[in-house]
């Protein structure tokens, strides 16, 4: 056996259908209970408990105790990025689940990918940031420009101190599963979605496990004014 990261172990954890469904539900960025995750996976609470134990031991999720309840969330943004990337690969290879519903178009338009904006609007925002020279991108590397920093501070009141994190980059390309192009992750992606929520431009669907982000009519206008598609 070759030395190095054990990809097979991580793949086996993600590869089980029930565990994959639970991990996908946790891409909403919210912490969910074992019962909620069991419902998302379509399994019994006892079976869910076994799966969650394996995911926690494998370092993909972490739990938080609050009173008598235990909540589970993804261990870190890197796990979310890997899951979104796998979803993009599955979509490109034609491995799509049959179940669709009224939320499917909304999910493709705007959704949470761990803590940042994904979907059509997430890709549109990164395209606009590049076009306005607020960020520079070379393949997977994205850098916030000085002009971009001034834009963030003056327009959205997002300061450099908000973006600083010892273990997380300011900008990171995340492959979008529905658009199959990049949207913006990193501390900047998270800060932008948080700011949209604070300004009441957008709100998360409150349904447990839902990743849909719903923009208000006013929010759509404000978003389009800043990050509209090229004419």
C-alpha positions as a Markdown table, in Angstrom:
| # | Residue | x | y | z |
|---|---|---|---|---|
| 1 | Unk | 0.0 | 0.0 | 0.0 |
| 2 | Unk | 1.3 | 3.4 | -0.9 |
| 3 | Unk | 1.8 | 6.0 | 1.8 |
| 4 | Unk | -0.3 | 9.2 | 1.7 |
| 5 | Unk | -3.9 | 10.3 | 2.1 |
| 6 | Unk | -6.4 | 7.4 | 2.3 |
| 7 | Unk | -8.8 | 8.5 | -0.5 |
| 8 | Unk | -10.5 | 5.1 | -0.5 |
| 9 | Unk | -11.6 | 5.6 | 3.2 |
| 10 | Unk | -13.2 | 9.0 | 2.5 |
| 11 | Unk | -14.8 | 7.7 | -0.7 |
| 12 | Unk | -16.3 | 4.8 | 1.2 |
| 13 | Unk | -17.8 | 7.1 | 3.8 |
| 14 | Unk | -19.4 | 9.4 | 1.1 |
| 15 | Unk | -20.3 | 6.5 | -1.2 |
| 16 | Unk | -23.0 | 5.0 | 0.9 |
| 17 | Unk | -26.4 | 6.3 | -0.4 |
| 18 | Unk | -27.8 | 7.0 | 3.1 |
| 19 | Unk | -24.6 | 8.8 | 4.2 |
| 20 | Unk | -24.5 | 10.7 | 0.9 |
| 21 | Unk | -28.0 | 12.0 | 1.5 |
| 22 | Unk | -27.2 | 13.1 | 5.1 |
| 23 | Unk | -24.1 | 14.9 | 4.0 |
| 24 | Unk | -26.0 | 16.6 | 1.2 |
| 25 | Unk | -28.6 | 17.8 | 3.7 |
| 26 | Unk | -25.7 | 19.2 | 5.8 |
| 27 | Unk | -24.5 | 21.3 | 2.8 |
| 28 | Unk | -27.3 | 23.7 | 3.9 |
| 29 | Unk | -24.8 | 24.8 | 6.5 |
| 30 | Unk | -27.3 | 24.2 | 9.3 |
| 31 | Unk | -26.8 | 21.8 | 12.2 |
| 32 | Unk | -29.4 | 19.1 | 12.1 |
| 33 | Unk | -30.5 | 16.4 | 14.6 |
| 34 | Unk | -30.1 | 12.7 | 14.0 |
| 35 | Unk | -33.8 | 12.4 | 13.5 |
| 36 | Unk | -33.9 | 15.1 | 10.8 |
| 37 | Unk | -30.9 | 13.4 | 9.1 |
| 38 | Unk | -32.6 | 10.0 | 9.3 |
| 39 | Unk | -35.7 | 11.5 | 7.6 |
| 40 | Unk | -33.4 | 13.1 | 4.9 |
| 41 | Unk | -31.8 | 9.7 | 4.3 |
| 42 | Unk | -35.1 | 7.7 | 4.5 |
| 43 | Unk | -33.7 | 5.4 | 7.2 |
| 44 | Unk | -34.5 | 4.5 | 10.8 |
| 45 | Unk | -33.0 | 6.6 | 13.6 |
| 46 | Unk | -31.0 | 3.6 | 14.8 |
| 47 | Unk | -29.4 | 3.1 | 11.4 |
| 48 | Unk | -28.8 | 6.9 | 11.2 |
| 49 | Unk | -27.0 | 6.8 | 14.5 |
| 50 | Unk | -24.6 | 4.1 | 13.1 |
| 51 | Unk | -23.9 | 6.1 | 9.9 |
| 52 | Unk | -23.4 | 9.4 | 11.9 |
| 53 | Unk | -20.8 | 7.6 | 14.1 |
| 54 | Unk | -18.9 | 6.5 | 11.1 |
| 55 | Unk | -19.0 | 10.0 | 9.5 |
| 56 | Unk | -17.8 | 11.6 | 12.8 |
| 57 | Unk | -15.0 | 9.1 | 13.3 |
| 58 | Unk | -13.9 | 9.7 | 9.7 |
| 59 | Unk | -13.7 | 13.5 | 10.3 |
| 60 | Unk | -16.4 | 14.5 | 7.9 |
| 61 | Unk | -18.9 | 15.8 | 10.4 |
| 62 | Unk | -18.9 | 17.1 | 14.0 |
| 63 | Unk | -21.5 | 17.1 | 16.7 |
| 64 | Unk | -22.6 | 19.8 | 19.1 |
| 65 | Unk | -24.6 | 19.1 | 22.3 |
| 66 | Unk | -27.3 | 21.5 | 23.4 |
| 67 | Unk | -29.3 | 20.3 | 26.4 |
| 68 | Unk | -30.6 | 16.9 | 25.6 |
| 69 | Unk | -30.2 | 17.3 | 21.9 |
| 70 | Unk | -27.2 | 16.5 | 19.6 |
| 71 | Unk | -26.8 | 18.5 | 16.4 |
| 72 | Unk | -24.5 | 17.5 | 13.5 |
| 73 | Unk | -22.8 | 19.7 | 11.0 |
| 74 | Unk | -20.1 | 19.3 | 8.3 |
| 75 | Unk | -16.6 | 19.4 | 9.9 |
| 76 | Unk | -15.4 | 22.3 | 7.8 |
| 77 | Unk | -15.8 | 24.2 | 4.5 |
| 78 | Unk | -13.4 | 21.8 | 2.7 |
| 79 | Unk | -15.9 | 18.9 | 3.2 |
| 80 | Unk | -18.6 | 21.1 | 1.6 |
| 81 | Unk | -16.3 | 21.9 | -1.3 |
| 82 | Unk | -15.6 | 18.2 | -1.9 |
| 83 | Unk | -19.3 | 17.3 | -1.8 |
| 84 | Unk | -20.3 | 20.1 | -4.2 |
| 85 | Unk | -17.4 | 19.0 | -6.5 |
| 86 | Unk | -18.6 | 15.4 | -6.5 |
| 87 | Unk | -22.1 | 16.6 | -7.3 |
| 88 | Unk | -20.8 | 18.5 | -10.3 |
| 89 | Unk | -18.9 | 15.4 | -11.4 |
| 90 | Unk | -22.0 | 13.2 | -11.0 |
| 91 | Unk | -24.1 | 15.7 | -13.0 |
| 92 | Unk | -21.6 | 15.9 | -15.8 |
| 93 | Unk | -21.4 | 12.1 | -16.0 |
| 94 | Unk | -25.2 | 11.9 | -16.1 |
| 95 | Unk | -25.6 | 10.3 | -12.7 |
| 96 | Unk | -28.7 | 12.2 | -11.7 |
| 97 | Unk | -31.3 | 11.2 | -9.1 |
| 98 | Unk | -34.8 | 10.8 | -10.6 |
| 99 | Unk | -36.7 | 12.7 | -7.8 |
| 100 | Unk | -37.5 | 16.2 | -8.8 |
| 101 | Unk | -40.0 | 18.7 | -7.4 |
| 102 | Unk | -41.2 | 22.3 | -7.3 |
| 103 | Unk | -38.0 | 23.3 | -5.4 |
| 104 | Unk | -35.7 | 22.0 | -8.1 |
| 105 | Unk | -35.7 | 25.2 | -10.2 |
| 106 | Unk | -35.3 | 27.3 | -7.0 |
| 107 | Unk | -32.3 | 25.1 | -5.9 |
| 108 | Unk | -30.6 | 25.6 | -9.3 |
| 109 | Unk | -31.2 | 29.4 | -9.2 |
| 110 | Unk | -29.9 | 30.2 | -5.7 |
| 111 | Unk | -28.8 | 27.8 | -2.9 |
| 112 | Unk | -26.3 | 27.6 | 0.0 |
| 113 | Unk | -23.2 | 25.6 | -0.5 |
| 114 | Unk | -22.1 | 25.2 | 3.1 |
| 115 | Unk | -22.0 | 29.0 | 3.9 |
| 116 | Unk | -21.8 | 30.7 | 0.5 |
| 117 | Unk | -24.0 | 31.4 | -2.5 |
| 118 | Unk | -24.2 | 28.8 | -5.2 |
| 119 | Unk | -26.4 | 28.1 | -8.2 |
| 120 | Unk | -27.1 | 30.4 | -11.2 |
| 121 | Unk | -26.8 | 33.6 | -9.0 |
| 122 | Unk | -23.6 | 32.4 | -7.4 |
| 123 | Unk | -22.0 | 31.8 | -10.7 |
| 124 | Unk | -23.3 | 35.1 | -12.0 |
| 125 | Unk | -21.8 | 36.9 | -9.1 |
| 126 | Unk | -18.4 | 35.5 | -9.6 |
| 127 | Unk | -18.6 | 36.3 | -13.4 |
| 128 | Unk | -19.5 | 39.9 | -12.5 |
| 129 | Unk | -16.7 | 40.2 | -9.9 |
| 130 | Unk | -14.2 | 39.1 | -12.6 |
| 131 | Unk | -15.7 | 41.4 | -15.3 |
| 132 | Unk | -15.5 | 44.4 | -13.0 |
| 133 | Unk | -11.9 | 43.5 | -12.1 |
| 134 | Unk | -12.9 | 43.2 | -8.4 |
| 135 | Unk | -11.2 | 39.7 | -8.3 |
| 136 | Unk | -8.6 | 38.1 | -10.5 |
| 137 | Unk | -8.9 | 34.4 | -11.4 |
| 138 | Unk | -6.4 | 32.1 | -12.9 |
| 139 | Unk | -7.8 | 28.6 | -13.2 |
| 140 | Unk | -8.7 | 27.7 | -9.6 |
| 141 | Unk | -6.9 | 30.6 | -8.0 |
| 142 | Unk | -8.9 | 33.7 | -7.2 |
| 143 | Unk | -7.5 | 36.9 | -5.7 |
| 144 | Unk | -9.3 | 39.9 | -4.3 |
| 145 | Unk | -8.0 | 43.1 | -6.0 |
| 146 | Unk | -7.4 | 46.4 | -4.3 |
| 147 | Unk | -10.3 | 47.8 | -6.3 |
| 148 | Unk | -12.4 | 44.9 | -5.0 |
| 149 | Unk | -11.5 | 45.6 | -1.4 |
| 150 | Unk | -12.6 | 49.3 | -1.8 |
| 151 | Unk | -15.8 | 48.2 | -3.5 |
| 152 | Unk | -16.6 | 45.8 | -0.6 |
| 153 | Unk | -16.0 | 48.5 | 2.0 |
| 154 | Unk | -17.8 | 51.3 | 0.3 |
| 155 | Unk | -20.8 | 49.4 | -1.1 |
| 156 | Unk | -21.4 | 46.5 | 1.3 |
| 157 | Unk | -19.5 | 47.5 | 4.4 |
| 158 | Unk | -17.4 | 44.4 | 4.3 |
| 159 | Unk | -14.0 | 45.2 | 5.8 |
| 160 | Unk | -10.7 | 43.3 | 5.4 |
| 161 | Unk | -10.9 | 42.3 | 9.1 |
| 162 | Unk | -14.1 | 40.4 | 8.3 |
| 163 | Unk | -12.3 | 38.3 | 5.7 |
| 164 | Unk | -9.3 | 37.4 | 7.7 |
| 165 | Unk | -9.1 | 33.7 | 8.8 |
| 166 | Unk | -6.0 | 31.7 | 9.9 |
| 167 | Unk | -7.0 | 28.5 | 8.0 |
| 168 | Unk | -9.3 | 29.6 | 5.2 |
| 169 | Unk | -8.6 | 31.6 | 2.1 |
| 170 | Unk | -10.4 | 34.9 | 1.3 |
| 171 | Unk | -11.4 | 33.6 | -2.2 |
| 172 | Unk | -11.7 | 30.1 | -3.4 |
| 173 | Unk | -13.2 | 28.6 | -6.6 |
| 174 | Unk | -16.0 | 26.1 | -5.9 |
| 175 | Unk | -17.3 | 24.0 | -8.8 |
| 176 | Unk | -21.1 | 24.5 | -9.1 |
| 177 | Unk | -22.9 | 21.2 | -9.7 |
| 178 | Unk | -25.9 | 22.7 | -11.5 |
| 179 | Unk | -24.0 | 25.3 | -13.6 |
| 180 | Unk | -20.8 | 23.3 | -13.9 |
| 181 | Unk | -18.8 | 26.5 | -13.6 |
| 182 | Unk | -17.3 | 28.1 | -10.6 |
| 183 | Unk | -19.0 | 30.1 | -7.9 |
| 184 | Unk | -17.2 | 32.0 | -5.1 |
| 185 | Unk | -16.3 | 30.3 | -1.8 |
| 186 | Unk | -13.8 | 31.3 | 0.9 |
| 187 | Unk | -14.4 | 33.9 | 3.6 |
| 188 | Unk | -15.5 | 36.4 | 0.9 |
| 189 | Unk | -18.2 | 34.1 | -0.4 |
| 190 | Unk | -19.4 | 33.5 | 3.1 |
| 191 | Unk | -19.3 | 37.3 | 4.0 |
| 192 | Unk | -21.3 | 38.2 | 0.9 |
| 193 | Unk | -24.1 | 35.8 | 1.6 |
| 194 | Unk | -24.2 | 36.8 | 5.2 |
| 195 | Unk | -24.4 | 40.5 | 4.2 |
| 196 | Unk | -27.3 | 39.7 | 1.7 |
| 197 | Unk | -29.1 | 38.2 | 4.6 |
| 198 | Unk | -28.4 | 41.1 | 7.0 |
| 199 | Unk | -29.7 | 43.6 | 4.4 |
| 200 | Unk | -32.8 | 41.4 | 3.9 |
| 201 | Unk | -32.1 | 40.9 | 0.3 |
| 202 | Unk | -32.3 | 37.2 | 0.7 |
| 203 | Unk | -33.4 | 34.6 | 3.2 |
| 204 | Unk | -32.7 | 30.9 | 3.7 |
| 205 | Unk | -35.6 | 28.5 | 3.3 |
| 206 | Unk | -36.4 | 27.5 | 6.9 |
| 207 | Unk | -37.2 | 23.9 | 6.0 |
| 208 | Unk | -34.6 | 21.5 | 7.7 |
| 209 | Unk | -32.1 | 20.3 | 5.1 |
| 210 | Unk | -33.2 | 22.8 | 2.5 |
| 211 | Unk | -30.5 | 24.7 | 0.7 |
| 212 | Unk | -32.7 | 27.1 | -1.2 |
| 213 | Unk | -31.9 | 30.8 | -0.9 |
| 214 | Unk | -34.9 | 33.0 | -1.7 |
| 215 | Unk | -34.3 | 36.6 | -2.8 |
| 216 | Unk | -36.9 | 39.3 | -2.2 |
| 217 | Unk | -38.0 | 41.4 | -5.2 |
| 218 | Unk | -36.0 | 44.4 | -3.8 |
| 219 | Unk | -33.1 | 42.1 | -3.1 |
| 220 | Unk | -33.1 | 40.8 | -6.7 |
| 221 | Unk | -33.0 | 44.5 | -7.9 |
| 222 | Unk | -30.1 | 45.3 | -5.6 |
| 223 | Unk | -28.2 | 42.2 | -6.5 |
| 224 | Unk | -28.7 | 42.8 | -10.2 |
| 225 | Unk | -27.5 | 46.4 | -9.8 |
| 226 | Unk | -24.2 | 45.1 | -8.3 |
| 227 | Unk | -23.7 | 41.8 | -10.0 |
| 228 | Unk | -26.0 | 41.9 | -13.1 |
| 229 | Unk | -25.1 | 39.9 | -16.2 |
| 230 | Unk | -23.3 | 41.6 | -19.0 |
| 231 | Unk | -25.5 | 43.3 | -21.5 |
